[in-house]
């Protein structure tokens, strides 16, 4: 059976944080280019305090998106490592 190395929280947290922040930024740009497409409405319930569209709302959205990535990493990595360790035993 293959032995897997445990995941580390920092790389996973940074990866997920950047992924979600970039996704949010792309949605903002898309919303500005195509105002009729209402993609931003999917983000607003998930990001408290973010309004459409202001500089402060966009910055807060980036920060909160990045934080959500870290939240997922803080839950996912220990659970993954636990089950990976259990499966190899």
N, CA, C and O of each residue as an XYZ file, in Angstrom:
356
protein
N       0.844     -1.173      0.000
C       0.000      0.000      0.000
C       0.894      1.243      0.000
O       1.944      1.252      0.643
N       0.489      2.267     -0.704
C       1.280      3.497     -0.781
C       1.190      4.292      0.508
O       0.115      4.457      1.085
N       2.319      4.770      0.940
C       2.375      5.633      2.129
C       2.233      7.082      1.680
O       2.967      7.524      0.797
N       1.320      7.815      2.259
C       1.135      9.221      1.890
C       1.703     10.111      2.981
O       1.611      9.805      4.170
N       2.292     11.222      2.548
C       2.778     12.204      3.514
C       1.586     12.984      4.049
O       0.625     13.223      3.318
N       1.635     13.381      5.309
C       0.532     14.193      5.828
C       0.511     15.558      5.149
O       1.552     16.128      4.821
N      -0.687     16.060      4.951
C      -0.831     17.414      4.405
C      -0.427     18.425      5.464
O      -0.569     18.178      6.662
N       0.078     19.569      5.010
C       0.422     20.648      5.927
C      -0.598     21.764      5.765
O      -1.044     22.044      4.652
N      -0.961     22.390      6.849
C      -2.030     23.395      6.826
C      -1.615     24.637      6.043
O      -2.429     25.173      5.290
N      -0.388     25.111      6.191
C       0.008     26.366      5.547
C      -0.133     26.336      4.026
O      -0.778     27.225      3.471
N       0.446     25.346      3.322
C       0.292     25.362      1.861
C      -1.155     25.196      1.412
O      -1.580     25.827      0.444
N      -1.907     24.359      2.103
C      -3.306     24.169      1.723
C      -4.109     25.437      2.009
O      -4.941     25.840      1.196
N      -3.867     26.066      3.153
C      -4.568     27.308      3.495
C      -4.265     28.425      2.518
O      -5.170     29.141      2.087
N      -2.997     28.579      2.165
C      -2.635     29.620      1.205
C      -3.236     29.332     -0.171
O      -3.723     30.240     -0.845
N      -3.199     28.070     -0.579
C      -3.739     27.699     -1.886
C      -5.238     27.970     -1.948
O      -5.717     28.601     -2.890
N      -5.973     27.501     -0.956
C      -7.418     27.712     -0.961
C      -7.777     29.180     -0.789
O      -8.717     29.664     -1.419
N      -7.038     29.896      0.059
C      -7.295     31.312      0.252
C      -7.107     32.108     -1.027
O      -7.946     32.934     -1.384
N      -6.006     31.856     -1.711
C      -5.739     32.556     -2.975
C      -6.757     32.140     -4.035
O      -7.234     32.984     -4.793
N      -7.092     30.867     -4.098
C      -8.084     30.393     -5.065
C      -9.419     31.114     -4.887
O     -10.005     31.579     -5.864
N      -9.897     31.207     -3.664
C     -11.181     31.864     -3.432
C     -11.095     33.368     -3.640
O     -12.038     33.969     -4.154
N      -9.984     33.990     -3.251
C      -9.829     35.431     -3.462
C      -9.773     35.766     -4.951
O     -10.391     36.733     -5.396
N      -9.034     34.971     -5.716
C      -8.960     35.192     -7.164
C     -10.323     34.943     -7.805
O     -10.730     35.680     -8.703
N     -11.025     33.917     -7.352
C     -12.366     33.643     -7.880
C     -13.301     34.816     -7.613
O     -14.080     35.203     -8.484
N     -13.226     35.380     -6.416
C     -14.048     36.543     -6.093
C     -13.680     37.722     -6.982
O     -14.556     38.406     -7.511
N     -12.382     37.958     -7.143
C     -11.941     39.078     -7.978
C     -12.396     38.899     -9.425
O     -12.819     39.865    -10.061
N     -12.314     37.686     -9.949
C     -12.777     37.429    -11.310
C     -14.287     37.658    -11.438
O     -14.757     38.169    -12.454
N     -15.028     37.283    -10.421
C     -16.475     37.521    -10.444
C     -16.782     39.017    -10.410
O     -17.714     39.472    -11.072
N     -16.011     39.778     -9.651
C     -16.203     41.229     -9.617
C     -15.917     41.822    -10.990
O     -16.698     42.630    -11.493
N     -14.807     41.429    -11.595
C     -14.465     41.928    -12.928
C     -15.531     41.531    -13.940
O     -15.938     42.348    -14.766
N     -15.981     40.294    -13.883
C     -17.021     39.826    -14.790
C     -18.309     40.637    -14.597
O     -18.977     40.999    -15.565
N     -18.647     40.915    -13.331
C     -19.836     41.706    -13.036
C     -19.731     43.133    -13.550
O     -20.732     43.727    -13.951
N     -18.527     43.682    -13.541
C     -18.332     45.032    -14.066
C     -18.399     45.051    -15.597
O     -18.919     45.995    -16.192
N     -17.871     44.005    -16.222
C     -17.892     43.934    -17.686
C     -19.271     43.604    -18.234
O     -19.658     44.088    -19.298
N     -20.006     42.783    -17.507
C     -21.341     42.346    -17.931
C     -22.341     42.599    -16.805
O     -22.685     41.676    -16.066
N     -22.811     43.843    -16.668
C     -23.684     44.180    -15.534
C     -25.003     43.417    -15.520
O     -25.622     43.285    -14.465
N     -25.442     42.917    -16.663
C     -26.691     42.168    -16.706
C     -26.589     40.792    -16.076
O     -27.587     40.250    -15.602
N     -25.394     40.224    -16.065
C     -25.171     38.916    -15.440
C     -24.989     39.146    -13.950
O     -24.098     39.890    -13.541
N     -25.800     38.531    -13.159
C     -25.820     38.834    -11.728
C     -25.070     37.783    -10.911
O     -25.633     37.200     -9.985
N     -23.816     37.541    -11.247
C     -23.012     36.563    -10.514
C     -22.753     37.006     -9.078
O     -22.636     36.174     -8.178
N     -22.666     38.302     -8.868
C     -22.321     38.792     -7.526
C     -23.372     38.422     -6.492
O     -23.066     38.367     -5.301
N     -24.594     38.168     -6.916
C     -25.644     37.828     -5.952
C     -25.368     36.498     -5.258
O     -25.862     36.260     -4.156
N     -24.593     35.643     -5.888
C     -24.224     34.381     -5.243
C     -23.234     34.609     -4.104
O     -23.231     33.853     -3.132
N     -22.395     35.641     -4.208
C     -21.373     35.915     -3.191
C     -21.937     36.671     -1.994
O     -21.528     36.427     -0.859
N     -22.861     37.577     -2.235
C     -23.297     38.493     -1.170
C     -23.830     37.797      0.083
O     -23.496     38.236      1.183
N     -24.642     36.733     -0.017
C     -25.087     36.079      1.218
C     -23.955     35.407      1.997
O     -24.068     35.202      3.205
N     -22.876     35.068      1.313
C     -21.760     34.377      1.961
C     -20.727     35.321      2.567
O     -19.911     34.909      3.391
N     -20.763     36.578      2.161
C     -19.748     37.540      2.591
C     -20.412     38.697      3.328
O     -20.803     39.684      2.705
N     -20.540     38.586      4.642
C     -21.209     39.646      5.402
C     -20.474     40.981      5.305
O     -19.250     41.045      5.421
N     -21.239     42.030      5.091
C     -20.669     43.369      5.028
C     -20.238     43.800      3.642
O     -19.916     44.970      3.439
N     -20.223     42.882      2.680
C     -19.809     43.215      1.325
C     -21.000     43.799      0.580
O     -22.090     43.227      0.566
N     -20.766     44.939     -0.033
C     -21.817     45.565     -0.834
C     -21.363     45.618     -2.280
O     -20.165     45.570     -2.560
N     -22.288     45.714     -3.176
C     -21.980     45.764     -4.609
C     -22.147     47.173     -5.084
O     -23.225     47.718     -4.846
N     -21.280     47.789     -5.685
C     -19.858     47.584     -5.784
C     -19.207     48.839     -5.229
O     -19.577     49.958     -5.584
N     -18.267     48.643     -4.384
C     -17.480     49.740     -3.839
C     -16.069     49.209     -3.593
O     -15.851     48.000     -3.516
N     -15.126     50.123     -3.473
C     -13.751     49.694     -3.202
C     -13.652     48.973     -1.868
O     -12.976     47.951     -1.748
N     -14.340     49.520     -0.864
C     -14.277     48.880      0.449
C     -14.971     47.519      0.430
O     -14.515     46.579      1.081
N     -16.082     47.411     -0.322
C     -16.772     46.127     -0.439
C     -15.924     45.092     -1.158
O     -15.900     43.923     -0.773
N     -15.228     45.521     -2.202
C     -14.369     44.603     -2.949
C     -13.194     44.137     -2.079
O     -12.848     42.955     -2.085
N     -12.592     45.049     -1.344
C     -11.473     44.683     -0.467
C     -11.941     43.740      0.638
O     -11.279     42.747      0.937
N     -13.080     44.056      1.239
C     -13.623     43.186      2.286
C     -13.952     41.808      1.713
O     -13.722     40.794      2.372
N     -14.487     41.765      0.497
C     -14.779     40.490     -0.151
C     -13.532     39.661     -0.385
O     -13.542     38.445     -0.195
N     -12.462     40.315     -0.798
C     -11.191     39.598     -0.983
C     -10.687     39.019      0.335
O     -10.262     37.865      0.396
N     -10.738     39.829      1.383
C     -10.253     39.377      2.695
C     -11.108     38.218      3.206
O     -10.577     37.220      3.694
N     -12.436     38.353      3.094
C     -13.315     37.296      3.590
C     -13.181     36.024      2.756
O     -13.220     34.924      3.305
N     -13.025     36.155      1.460
C     -12.827     34.977      0.601
C     -11.547     34.249      0.992
O     -11.530     33.024      1.106
N     -10.478     35.010      1.196
C      -9.210     34.424      1.625
C      -9.372     33.724      2.977
O      -8.841     32.633      3.183
N     -10.101     34.349      3.884
C     -10.335     33.756      5.209
C     -11.141     32.463      5.103
O     -10.876     31.513      5.839
N     -12.112     32.411      4.208
C     -12.868     31.175      4.003
C     -11.951     30.048      3.533
O     -12.133     28.898      3.934
N     -10.985     30.359      2.702
C     -10.025     29.345      2.267
C      -9.251     28.769      3.440
O      -9.041     27.560      3.531
N      -8.831     29.650      4.334
C      -8.119     29.186      5.525
C      -9.025     28.384      6.451
O      -8.590     27.408      7.061
N     -10.273     28.795      6.553
C     -11.234     28.053      7.380
C     -11.358     26.614      6.876
O     -11.315     25.666      7.661
N     -11.511     26.465      5.574
C     -11.626     25.122      4.987
C     -10.350     24.324      5.256
O     -10.419     23.147      5.609
N      -9.200     24.951      5.094
C      -7.933     24.252      5.326
C      -7.798     23.808      6.778
O      -7.326     22.704      7.049
N      -8.205     24.651      7.702
C      -8.082     24.313      9.129
C      -8.971     23.137      9.517
O      -8.667     22.414     10.466
N     -10.056     22.946      8.796
C     -10.919     21.791      9.057
C     -10.459     20.586      8.230
O     -10.355     19.475      8.749
N     -10.186     20.811      6.944
C      -9.914     19.723      6.016
C      -8.607     18.991      6.312
O      -8.583     17.761      6.331
N      -7.534     19.723      6.539
C      -6.211     19.091      6.667
C      -6.136     18.122      7.846
O      -5.681     16.993      7.661
N      -6.564     18.511      9.051
C      -6.493     17.525     10.139
C      -7.390     16.304      9.902
O      -7.027     15.178     10.246
N      -8.555     16.542      9.314
C      -9.449     15.412      9.036
C      -8.817     14.495      7.991
O      -8.840     13.273      8.141
N      -8.255     15.079      6.936
C      -7.573     14.289      5.898
C      -6.435     13.475      6.517
O      -6.322     12.272      6.278
N      -5.604     14.132      7.305
C      -4.464     13.438      7.909
C      -4.916     12.311      8.828
O      -4.290     11.252      8.867
N      -5.990     12.530      9.561
C      -6.516     11.488     10.451
C      -6.934     10.261      9.652
O      -6.546      9.137      9.973
N      -7.734     10.486      8.603
C      -8.229      9.347      7.832
C      -7.140      8.706      6.973
O      -7.170      7.496      6.752
N      -6.184      9.491      6.486
C      -5.076      8.924      5.722
C      -4.213      8.034      6.622
O      -3.751      6.969      6.212
N      -4.010      8.496      7.855
C      -3.232      7.701      8.809
C      -3.984      6.416      9.177
O      -3.378      5.350      9.286
N      -5.299      6.520      9.367
C      -6.107      5.352      9.720
C      -6.157      4.340      8.588
O      -6.152      3.134      8.833
N      -6.205      4.820      7.348
C      -6.289      3.926      6.196
C      -4.977      3.173      5.968
O      -4.987      2.050      5.465
N      -3.854      3.784      6.334
C      -2.570      3.128      6.097
C      -2.179      2.189      7.232
O      -1.233      1.413      7.095
N      -2.887      2.251      8.335
C      -2.543      1.395      9.480
C      -3.081      0.002      9.336
O      -2.875     -0.833     10.217
